[in-house]
Amino acid sequence: MRRPDDDDRANGAQARLAATVMAGTMLLWMGAQWLGGEMGWEARYVFLFDLIALAAFAWALVVTWRLWRNRGGN
């Protein structure tokens, strides 16, 4: 078994960051939805949280796709 080189470590760090962003975004988005319902926020404020969550998920998707392409994914 070969030892991981610097590229492998960098890819691992990027993958962990993407996973953390996905999990954190989901938790924060769910919390914002619940809090908005409890506090009676207007729909436009809750929709703002939806857009922020979509942007974070899009970023994580792009990072994941780049990692897959760099690995030579099929």
PyMOL Python script that loads the backbone (N, CA, C, O; Angstrom):
from pymol import cmd

cmd.read_pdbstr("""\
ATOM      1  N   MET A   1       0.846  -1.171   0.000  1.00  0.00           N
ATOM      2  CA  MET A   1       0.000   0.000   0.000  1.00  0.00           C
ATOM      3  C   MET A   1       0.890   1.233   0.000  1.00  0.00           C
ATOM      4  O   MET A   1       1.868   1.311   0.744  1.00  0.00           O
ATOM      5  N   ARG A   2       0.537   2.193  -0.845  1.00  0.00           N
ATOM      6  CA  ARG A   2       1.373   3.383  -0.935  1.00  0.00           C
ATOM      7  C   ARG A   2       0.954   4.419   0.102  1.00  0.00           C
ATOM      8  O   ARG A   2      -0.175   4.420   0.593  1.00  0.00           O
ATOM      9  N   ARG A   3       1.883   5.282   0.412  1.00  0.00           N
ATOM     10  CA  ARG A   3       1.601   6.352   1.365  1.00  0.00           C
ATOM     11  C   ARG A   3       0.930   7.505   0.630  1.00  0.00           C
ATOM     12  O   ARG A   3       1.253   7.765  -0.529  1.00  0.00           O
ATOM     13  N   PRO A   4       0.010   8.197   1.279  1.00  0.00           N
ATOM     14  CA  PRO A   4      -0.655   9.329   0.616  1.00  0.00           C
ATOM     15  C   PRO A   4       0.336  10.470   0.385  1.00  0.00           C
ATOM     16  O   PRO A   4       1.144  10.802   1.253  1.00  0.00           O
ATOM     17  N   ASP A   5       0.250  11.057  -0.804  1.00  0.00           N
ATOM     18  CA  ASP A   5       1.106  12.204  -1.089  1.00  0.00           C
ATOM     19  C   ASP A   5       0.347  13.498  -0.791  1.00  0.00           C
ATOM     20  O   ASP A   5      -0.767  13.471  -0.268  1.00  0.00           O
ATOM     21  N   ASP A   6       0.960  14.618  -1.130  1.00  0.00           N
ATOM     22  CA  ASP A   6       0.354  15.916  -0.818  1.00  0.00           C
ATOM     23  C   ASP A   6      -0.977  16.122  -1.536  1.00  0.00           C
ATOM     24  O   ASP A   6      -1.897  16.717  -0.976  1.00  0.00           O
ATOM     25  N   ASP A   7      -1.085  15.633  -2.772  1.00  0.00           N
ATOM     26  CA  ASP A   7      -2.349  15.765  -3.501  1.00  0.00           C
ATOM     27  C   ASP A   7      -3.461  14.975  -2.830  1.00  0.00           C
ATOM     28  O   ASP A   7      -4.595  15.445  -2.739  1.00  0.00           O
ATOM     29  N   ASP A   8      -3.138  13.773  -2.360  1.00  0.00           N
ATOM     30  CA  ASP A   8      -4.139  12.958  -1.664  1.00  0.00           C
ATOM     31  C   ASP A   8      -4.601  13.649  -0.382  1.00  0.00           C
ATOM     32  O   ASP A   8      -5.791  13.654  -0.065  1.00  0.00           O
ATOM     33  N   ARG A   9      -3.672  14.220   0.334  1.00  0.00           N
ATOM     34  CA  ARG A   9      -4.037  14.933   1.570  1.00  0.00           C
ATOM     35  C   ARG A   9      -4.899  16.155   1.266  1.00  0.00           C
ATOM     36  O   ARG A   9      -5.872  16.426   1.969  1.00  0.00           O
ATOM     37  N   ALA A  10      -4.537  16.890   0.216  1.00  0.00           N
ATOM     38  CA  ALA A  10      -5.320  18.073  -0.164  1.00  0.00           C
ATOM     39  C   ALA A  10      -6.726  17.667  -0.601  1.00  0.00           C
ATOM     40  O   ALA A  10      -7.704  18.326  -0.247  1.00  0.00           O
ATOM     41  N   ASN A  11      -6.825  16.575  -1.374  1.00  0.00           N
ATOM     42  CA  ASN A  11      -8.148  16.092  -1.791  1.00  0.00           C
ATOM     43  C   ASN A  11      -8.971  15.636  -0.592  1.00  0.00           C
ATOM     44  O   ASN A  11     -10.178  15.868  -0.537  1.00  0.00           O
ATOM     45  N   GLY A  12      -8.317  14.990   0.363  1.00  0.00           N
ATOM     46  CA  GLY A  12      -9.021  14.564   1.569  1.00  0.00           C
ATOM     47  C   GLY A  12      -9.534  15.749   2.369  1.00  0.00           C
ATOM     48  O   GLY A  12     -10.651  15.722   2.887  1.00  0.00           O
ATOM     49  N   ALA A  13      -8.721  16.780   2.466  1.00  0.00           N
ATOM     50  CA  ALA A  13      -9.144  17.984   3.194  1.00  0.00           C
ATOM     51  C   ALA A  13     -10.321  18.652   2.487  1.00  0.00           C
ATOM     52  O   ALA A  13     -11.257  19.113   3.141  1.00  0.00           O
ATOM     53  N   GLN A  14     -10.280  18.707   1.149  1.00  0.00           N
ATOM     54  CA  GLN A  14     -11.391  19.295   0.403  1.00  0.00           C
ATOM     55  C   GLN A  14     -12.667  18.466   0.567  1.00  0.00           C
ATOM     56  O   GLN A  14     -13.759  19.018   0.693  1.00  0.00           O
ATOM     57  N   ALA A  15     -12.525  17.162   0.566  1.00  0.00           N
ATOM     58  CA  ALA A  15     -13.696  16.294   0.734  1.00  0.00           C
ATOM     59  C   ALA A  15     -14.300  16.475   2.125  1.00  0.00           C
ATOM     60  O   ALA A  15     -15.522  16.537   2.267  1.00  0.00           O
ATOM     61  N   ARG A  16     -13.459  16.560   3.144  1.00  0.00           N
ATOM     62  CA  ARG A  16     -13.968  16.781   4.504  1.00  0.00           C
ATOM     63  C   ARG A  16     -14.655  18.139   4.613  1.00  0.00           C
ATOM     64  O   ARG A  16     -15.691  18.260   5.266  1.00  0.00           O
ATOM     65  N   LEU A  17     -14.079  19.166   3.972  1.00  0.00           N
ATOM     66  CA  LEU A  17     -14.694  20.486   3.994  1.00  0.00           C
ATOM     67  C   LEU A  17     -16.055  20.470   3.312  1.00  0.00           C
ATOM     68  O   LEU A  17     -17.016  21.042   3.827  1.00  0.00           O
ATOM     69  N   ALA A  18     -16.142  19.818   2.155  1.00  0.00           N
ATOM     70  CA  ALA A  18     -17.420  19.729   1.440  1.00  0.00           C
ATOM     71  C   ALA A  18     -18.458  18.986   2.280  1.00  0.00           C
ATOM     72  O   ALA A  18     -19.618  19.396   2.339  1.00  0.00           O
ATOM     73  N   ALA A  19     -18.047  17.901   2.929  1.00  0.00           N
ATOM     74  CA  ALA A  19     -18.977  17.140   3.772  1.00  0.00           C
ATOM     75  C   ALA A  19     -19.436  17.970   4.962  1.00  0.00           C
ATOM     76  O   ALA A  19     -20.609  17.930   5.335  1.00  0.00           O
ATOM     77  N   THR A  20     -18.518  18.718   5.559  1.00  0.00           N
ATOM     78  CA  THR A  20     -18.874  19.576   6.695  1.00  0.00           C
ATOM     79  C   THR A  20     -19.842  20.667   6.269  1.00  0.00           C
ATOM     80  O   THR A  20     -20.796  20.972   6.984  1.00  0.00           O
ATOM     81  N   VAL A  21     -19.596  21.252   5.111  1.00  0.00           N
ATOM     82  CA  VAL A  21     -20.498  22.299   4.604  1.00  0.00           C
ATOM     83  C   VAL A  21     -21.882  21.727   4.340  1.00  0.00           C
ATOM     84  O   VAL A  21     -22.885  22.358   4.672  1.00  0.00           O
ATOM     85  N   MET A  22     -21.949  20.535   3.744  1.00  0.00           N
ATOM     86  CA  MET A  22     -23.257  19.931   3.474  1.00  0.00           C
ATOM     87  C   MET A  22     -24.023  19.643   4.760  1.00  0.00           C
ATOM     88  O   MET A  22     -25.204  19.971   4.869  1.00  0.00           O
ATOM     89  N   ALA A  23     -23.359  19.037   5.722  1.00  0.00           N
ATOM     90  CA  ALA A  23     -24.029  18.691   6.983  1.00  0.00           C
ATOM     91  C   ALA A  23     -24.406  19.948   7.762  1.00  0.00           C
ATOM     92  O   ALA A  23     -25.517  20.048   8.284  1.00  0.00           O
ATOM     93  N   GLY A  24     -23.494  20.893   7.841  1.00  0.00           N
ATOM     94  CA  GLY A  24     -23.767  22.132   8.573  1.00  0.00           C
ATOM     95  C   GLY A  24     -24.873  22.942   7.931  1.00  0.00           C
ATOM     96  O   GLY A  24     -25.720  23.509   8.622  1.00  0.00           O
ATOM     97  N   THR A  25     -24.867  22.999   6.607  1.00  0.00           N
ATOM     98  CA  THR A  25     -25.915  23.727   5.896  1.00  0.00           C
ATOM     99  C   THR A  25     -27.279  23.118   6.168  1.00  0.00           C
ATOM    100  O   THR A  25     -28.253  23.834   6.400  1.00  0.00           O
ATOM    101  N   MET A  26     -27.345  21.801   6.140  1.00  0.00           N
ATOM    102  CA  MET A  26     -28.633  21.138   6.383  1.00  0.00           C
ATOM    103  C   MET A  26     -29.148  21.435   7.786  1.00  0.00           C
ATOM    104  O   MET A  26     -30.327  21.739   7.971  1.00  0.00           O
ATOM    105  N   LEU A  27     -28.259  21.345   8.771  1.00  0.00           N
ATOM    106  CA  LEU A  27     -28.679  21.619  10.156  1.00  0.00           C
ATOM    107  C   LEU A  27     -29.103  23.073  10.333  1.00  0.00           C
ATOM    108  O   LEU A  27     -30.131  23.353  10.948  1.00  0.00           O
ATOM    109  N   LEU A  28     -28.310  23.995   9.793  1.00  0.00           N
ATOM    110  CA  LEU A  28     -28.653  25.415   9.924  1.00  0.00           C
ATOM    111  C   LEU A  28     -29.930  25.757   9.173  1.00  0.00           C
ATOM    112  O   LEU A  28     -30.743  26.548   9.653  1.00  0.00           O
ATOM    113  N   TRP A  29     -30.111  25.165   7.998  1.00  0.00           N
ATOM    114  CA  TRP A  29     -31.315  25.432   7.222  1.00  0.00           C
ATOM    115  C   TRP A  29     -32.560  24.924   7.952  1.00  0.00           C
ATOM    116  O   TRP A  29     -33.577  25.614   8.027  1.00  0.00           O
ATOM    117  N   MET A  30     -32.459  23.705   8.486  1.00  0.00           N
ATOM    118  CA  MET A  30     -33.600  23.163   9.235  1.00  0.00           C
ATOM    119  C   MET A  30     -33.894  24.013  10.466  1.00  0.00           C
ATOM    120  O   MET A  30     -35.056  24.259  10.791  1.00  0.00           O
ATOM    121  N   GLY A  31     -32.842  24.463  11.150  1.00  0.00           N
ATOM    122  CA  GLY A  31     -33.032  25.331  12.307  1.00  0.00           C
ATOM    123  C   GLY A  31     -33.669  26.651  11.927  1.00  0.00           C
ATOM    124  O   GLY A  31     -34.535  27.149  12.647  1.00  0.00           O
ATOM    125  N   ALA A  32     -33.257  27.227  10.808  1.00  0.00           N
ATOM    126  CA  ALA A  32     -33.838  28.493  10.361  1.00  0.00           C
ATOM    127  C   ALA A  32     -35.298  28.311   9.973  1.00  0.00           C
ATOM    128  O   ALA A  32     -36.121  29.187  10.237  1.00  0.00           O
ATOM    129  N   GLN A  33     -35.628  27.191   9.353  1.00  0.00           N
ATOM    130  CA  GLN A  33     -37.024  26.930   8.992  1.00  0.00           C
ATOM    131  C   GLN A  33     -37.891  26.800  10.244  1.00  0.00           C
ATOM    132  O   GLN A  33     -38.988  27.353  10.315  1.00  0.00           O
ATOM    133  N   TRP A  34     -37.389  26.075  11.210  1.00  0.00           N
ATOM    134  CA  TRP A  34     -38.145  25.902  12.452  1.00  0.00           C
ATOM    135  C   TRP A  34     -38.292  27.231  13.184  1.00  0.00           C
ATOM    136  O   TRP A  34     -39.383  27.586  13.631  1.00  0.00           O
ATOM    137  N   LEU A  35     -37.179  27.966  13.302  1.00  0.00           N
ATOM    138  CA  LEU A  35     -37.213  29.249  14.009  1.00  0.00           C
ATOM    139  C   LEU A  35     -38.127  30.247  13.311  1.00  0.00           C
ATOM    140  O   LEU A  35     -38.857  30.995  13.961  1.00  0.00           O
ATOM    141  N   GLY A  36     -38.080  30.250  11.990  1.00  0.00           N
ATOM    142  CA  GLY A  36     -38.964  31.144  11.234  1.00  0.00           C
ATOM    143  C   GLY A  36     -40.429  30.831  11.464  1.00  0.00           C
ATOM    144  O   GLY A  36     -41.254  31.739  11.565  1.00  0.00           O
ATOM    145  N   GLY A  37     -40.757  29.549  11.547  1.00  0.00           N
ATOM    146  CA  GLY A  37     -42.140  29.160  11.819  1.00  0.00           C
ATOM    147  C   GLY A  37     -42.571  29.523  13.234  1.00  0.00           C
ATOM    148  O   GLY A  37     -43.698  29.964  13.457  1.00  0.00           O
ATOM    149  N   GLU A  38     -41.660  29.334  14.187  1.00  0.00           N
ATOM    150  CA  GLU A  38     -41.986  29.645  15.583  1.00  0.00           C
ATOM    151  C   GLU A  38     -42.138  31.146  15.820  1.00  0.00           C
ATOM    152  O   GLU A  38     -42.988  31.571  16.602  1.00  0.00           O
ATOM    153  N   MET A  39     -41.324  31.937  15.152  1.00  0.00           N
ATOM    154  CA  MET A  39     -41.326  33.381  15.374  1.00  0.00           C
ATOM    155  C   MET A  39     -42.222  34.128  14.391  1.00  0.00           C
ATOM    156  O   MET A  39     -42.396  35.341  14.509  1.00  0.00           O
ATOM    157  N   GLY A  40     -42.786  33.417  13.429  1.00  0.00           N
ATOM    158  CA  GLY A  40     -43.698  34.043  12.477  1.00  0.00           C
ATOM    159  C   GLY A  40     -43.015  34.982  11.499  1.00  0.00           C
ATOM    160  O   GLY A  40     -43.573  36.019  11.138  1.00  0.00           O
ATOM    161  N   TRP A  41     -41.811  34.625  11.069  1.00  0.00           N
ATOM    162  CA  TRP A  41     -41.096  35.462  10.107  1.00  0.00           C
ATOM    163  C   TRP A  41     -41.847  35.514   8.787  1.00  0.00           C
ATOM    164  O   TRP A  41     -42.570  34.586   8.423  1.00  0.00           O
ATOM    165  N   GLU A  42     -41.659  36.614   8.084  1.00  0.00           N
ATOM    166  CA  GLU A  42     -42.246  36.732   6.752  1.00  0.00           C
ATOM    167  C   GLU A  42     -41.572  35.728   5.818  1.00  0.00           C
ATOM    168  O   GLU A  42     -40.431  35.319   6.031  1.00  0.00           O
ATOM    169  N   ALA A  43     -42.306  35.348   4.787  1.00  0.00           N
ATOM    170  CA  ALA A  43     -41.796  34.338   3.853  1.00  0.00           C
ATOM    171  C   ALA A  43     -40.522  34.799   3.155  1.00  0.00           C
ATOM    172  O   ALA A  43     -39.671  33.974   2.820  1.00  0.00           O
ATOM    173  N   ARG A  44     -40.377  36.096   2.933  1.00  0.00           N
ATOM    174  CA  ARG A  44     -39.183  36.567   2.223  1.00  0.00           C
ATOM    175  C   ARG A  44     -37.913  36.337   3.026  1.00  0.00           C
ATOM    176  O   ARG A  44     -36.851  36.119   2.443  1.00  0.00           O
ATOM    177  N   TYR A  45     -37.997  36.381   4.357  1.00  0.00           N
ATOM    178  CA  TYR A  45     -36.812  36.116   5.170  1.00  0.00           C
ATOM    179  C   TYR A  45     -36.475  34.627   5.187  1.00  0.00           C
ATOM    180  O   TYR A  45     -35.307  34.242   5.136  1.00  0.00           O
ATOM    181  N   VAL A  46     -37.489  33.818   5.258  1.00  0.00           N
ATOM    182  CA  VAL A  46     -37.270  32.377   5.227  1.00  0.00           C
ATOM    183  C   VAL A  46     -36.747  31.965   3.851  1.00  0.00           C
ATOM    184  O   VAL A  46     -35.898  31.080   3.747  1.00  0.00           O
ATOM    185  N   PHE A  47     -37.252  32.602   2.801  1.00  0.00           N
ATOM    186  CA  PHE A  47     -36.777  32.324   1.446  1.00  0.00           C
ATOM    187  C   PHE A  47     -35.308  32.701   1.297  1.00  0.00           C
ATOM    188  O   PHE A  47     -34.582  32.055   0.543  1.00  0.00           O
ATOM    189  N   LEU A  48     -34.863  33.726   1.998  1.00  0.00           N
ATOM    190  CA  LEU A  48     -33.455  34.107   1.975  1.00  0.00           C
ATOM    191  C   LEU A  48     -32.583  32.970   2.508  1.00  0.00           C
ATOM    192  O   LEU A  48     -31.522  32.689   1.951  1.00  0.00           O
ATOM    193  N   PHE A  49     -33.022  32.320   3.576  1.00  0.00           N
ATOM    194  CA  PHE A  49     -32.290  31.162   4.102  1.00  0.00           C
ATOM    195  C   PHE A  49     -32.280  30.015   3.083  1.00  0.00           C
ATOM    196  O   PHE A  49     -31.291  29.291   2.977  1.00  0.00           O
ATOM    197  N   ASP A  50     -33.372  29.850   2.340  1.00  0.00           N
ATOM    198  CA  ASP A  50     -33.411  28.829   1.291  1.00  0.00           C
ATOM    199  C   ASP A  50     -32.355  29.108   0.227  1.00  0.00           C
ATOM    200  O   ASP A  50     -31.657  28.194  -0.212  1.00  0.00           O
ATOM    201  N   LEU A  51     -32.239  30.361  -0.185  1.00  0.00           N
ATOM    202  CA  LEU A  51     -31.258  30.714  -1.208  1.00  0.00           C
ATOM    203  C   LEU A  51     -29.830  30.529  -0.712  1.00  0.00           C
ATOM    204  O   LEU A  51     -28.965  30.072  -1.460  1.00  0.00           O
ATOM    205  N   ILE A  52     -29.580  30.879   0.538  1.00  0.00           N
ATOM    206  CA  ILE A  52     -28.249  30.685   1.112  1.00  0.00           C
ATOM    207  C   ILE A  52     -27.911  29.195   1.161  1.00  0.00           C
ATOM    208  O   ILE A  52     -26.789  28.799   0.845  1.00  0.00           O
ATOM    209  N   ALA A  53     -28.878  28.375   1.556  1.00  0.00           N
ATOM    210  CA  ALA A  53     -28.654  26.936   1.610  1.00  0.00           C
ATOM    211  C   ALA A  53     -28.401  26.371   0.209  1.00  0.00           C
ATOM    212  O   ALA A  53     -27.528  25.521   0.031  1.00  0.00           O
ATOM    213  N   LEU A  54     -29.156  26.837  -0.776  1.00  0.00           N
ATOM    214  CA  LEU A  54     -28.927  26.373  -2.145  1.00  0.00           C
ATOM    215  C   LEU A  54     -27.537  26.747  -2.630  1.00  0.00           C
ATOM    216  O   LEU A  54     -26.882  25.951  -3.303  1.00  0.00           O
ATOM    217  N   ALA A  55     -27.077  27.946  -2.299  1.00  0.00           N
ATOM    218  CA  ALA A  55     -25.729  28.367  -2.698  1.00  0.00           C
ATOM    219  C   ALA A  55     -24.673  27.476  -2.050  1.00  0.00           C
ATOM    220  O   ALA A  55     -23.710  27.083  -2.710  1.00  0.00           O
ATOM    221  N   ALA A  56     -24.838  27.154  -0.777  1.00  0.00           N
ATOM    222  CA  ALA A  56     -23.873  26.295  -0.087  1.00  0.00           C
ATOM    223  C   ALA A  56     -23.876  24.893  -0.676  1.00  0.00           C
ATOM    224  O   ALA A  56     -22.814  24.297  -0.856  1.00  0.00           O
ATOM    225  N   PHE A  57     -25.058  24.358  -0.980  1.00  0.00           N
ATOM    226  CA  PHE A  57     -25.132  23.030  -1.586  1.00  0.00           C
ATOM    227  C   PHE A  57     -24.536  23.034  -2.995  1.00  0.00           C
ATOM    228  O   PHE A  57     -23.885  22.066  -3.391  1.00  0.00           O
ATOM    229  N   ALA A  58     -24.750  24.098  -3.747  1.00  0.00           N
ATOM    230  CA  ALA A  58     -24.163  24.194  -5.086  1.00  0.00           C
ATOM    231  C   ALA A  58     -22.639  24.219  -4.997  1.00  0.00           C
ATOM    232  O   ALA A  58     -21.957  23.565  -5.785  1.00  0.00           O
ATOM    233  N   TRP A  59     -22.110  24.971  -4.040  1.00  0.00           N
ATOM    234  CA  TRP A  59     -20.652  25.018  -3.853  1.00  0.00           C
ATOM    235  C   TRP A  59     -20.119  23.622  -3.514  1.00  0.00           C
ATOM    236  O   TRP A  59     -19.121  23.181  -4.084  1.00  0.00           O
ATOM    237  N   ALA A  60     -20.781  22.936  -2.593  1.00  0.00           N
ATOM    238  CA  ALA A  60     -20.337  21.596  -2.203  1.00  0.00           C
ATOM    239  C   ALA A  60     -20.431  20.629  -3.377  1.00  0.00           C
ATOM    240  O   ALA A  60     -19.575  19.756  -3.524  1.00  0.00           O
ATOM    241  N   LEU A  61     -21.454  20.768  -4.214  1.00  0.00           N
ATOM    242  CA  LEU A  61     -21.590  19.916  -5.390  1.00  0.00           C
ATOM    243  C   LEU A  61     -20.434  20.153  -6.362  1.00  0.00           C
ATOM    244  O   LEU A  61     -19.872  19.200  -6.900  1.00  0.00           O
ATOM    245  N   VAL A  62     -20.082  21.408  -6.585  1.00  0.00           N
ATOM    246  CA  VAL A  62     -18.978  21.727  -7.492  1.00  0.00           C
ATOM    247  C   VAL A  62     -17.664  21.170  -6.949  1.00  0.00           C
ATOM    248  O   VAL A  62     -16.882  20.588  -7.700  1.00  0.00           O
ATOM    249  N   VAL A  63     -17.420  21.343  -5.660  1.00  0.00           N
ATOM    250  CA  VAL A  63     -16.188  20.817  -5.059  1.00  0.00           C
ATOM    251  C   VAL A  63     -16.149  19.301  -5.174  1.00  0.00           C
ATOM    252  O   VAL A  63     -15.110  18.738  -5.520  1.00  0.00           O
ATOM    253  N   THR A  64     -17.246  18.637  -4.895  1.00  0.00           N
ATOM    254  CA  THR A  64     -17.307  17.179  -4.986  1.00  0.00           C
ATOM    255  C   THR A  64     -17.096  16.713  -6.418  1.00  0.00           C
ATOM    256  O   THR A  64     -16.387  15.733  -6.652  1.00  0.00           O
ATOM    257  N   TRP A  65     -17.697  17.398  -7.372  1.00  0.00           N
ATOM    258  CA  TRP A  65     -17.530  17.046  -8.782  1.00  0.00           C
ATOM    259  C   TRP A  65     -16.068  17.205  -9.198  1.00  0.00           C
ATOM    260  O   TRP A  65     -15.525  16.347  -9.893  1.00  0.00           O
ATOM    261  N   ARG A  66     -15.429  18.301  -8.776  1.00  0.00           N
ATOM    262  CA  ARG A  66     -14.007  18.509  -9.097  1.00  0.00           C
ATOM    263  C   ARG A  66     -13.134  17.418  -8.498  1.00  0.00           C
ATOM    264  O   ARG A  66     -12.203  16.941  -9.147  1.00  0.00           O
ATOM    265  N   LEU A  67     -13.426  17.023  -7.273  1.00  0.00           N
ATOM    266  CA  LEU A  67     -12.652  15.941  -6.651  1.00  0.00           C
ATOM    267  C   LEU A  67     -12.822  14.639  -7.436  1.00  0.00           C
ATOM    268  O   LEU A  67     -11.856  13.913  -7.672  1.00  0.00           O
ATOM    269  N   TRP A  68     -14.038  14.363  -7.828  1.00  0.00           N
ATOM    270  CA  TRP A  68     -14.317  13.143  -8.589  1.00  0.00           C
ATOM    271  C   TRP A  68     -13.571  13.165  -9.926  1.00  0.00           C
ATOM    272  O   TRP A  68     -13.001  12.156 -10.342  1.00  0.00           O
ATOM    273  N   ARG A  69     -13.581  14.321 -10.595  1.00  0.00           N
ATOM    274  CA  ARG A  69     -12.882  14.441 -11.874  1.00  0.00           C
ATOM    275  C   ARG A  69     -11.365  14.311 -11.704  1.00  0.00           C
ATOM    276  O   ARG A  69     -10.701  13.687 -12.532  1.00  0.00           O
ATOM    277  N   ASN A  70     -10.814  14.900 -10.631  1.00  0.00           N
ATOM    278  CA  ASN A  70      -9.373  14.820 -10.402  1.00  0.00           C
ATOM    279  C   ASN A  70      -8.917  13.408 -10.085  1.00  0.00           C
ATOM    280  O   ASN A  70      -7.772  13.049 -10.360  1.00  0.00           O
ATOM    281  N   ARG A  71      -9.791  12.612  -9.513  1.00  0.00           N
ATOM    282  CA  ARG A  71      -9.453  11.213  -9.205  1.00  0.00           C
ATOM    283  C   ARG A  71      -9.541  10.316 -10.414  1.00  0.00           C
ATOM    284  O   ARG A  71      -9.129   9.156 -10.371  1.00  0.00           O
ATOM    285  N   GLY A  72     -10.077  10.852 -11.494  1.00  0.00           N
ATOM    286  CA  GLY A  72     -10.227  10.015 -12.696  1.00  0.00           C
ATOM    287  C   GLY A  72     -11.457   9.166 -12.622  1.00  0.00           C
ATOM    288  O   GLY A  72     -11.465   8.031 -13.098  1.00  0.00           O
ATOM    289  N   GLY A  73     -12.523   9.710 -12.017  1.00  0.00           N
ATOM    290  CA  GLY A  73     -13.766   8.966 -11.856  1.00  0.00           C
ATOM    291  C   GLY A  73     -14.373   8.582 -13.196  1.00  0.00           C
ATOM    292  O   GLY A  73     -14.185   9.267 -14.201  1.00  0.00           O
ATOM    293  N   ASN A  74     -15.093   7.493 -13.189  1.00  0.00           N
ATOM    294  CA  ASN A  74     -15.692   6.984 -14.420  1.00  0.00           C
ATOM    295  C   ASN A  74     -17.069   7.540 -14.597  1.00  0.00           C
ATOM    296  O   ASN A  74     -17.739   7.227 -15.581  1.00  0.00           O
TER     297      ASN A  74
END
""", "prot")
cmd.dss("prot")
cmd.show_as("cartoon", "prot")
cmd.util.cbc("prot")
cmd.orient("prot")
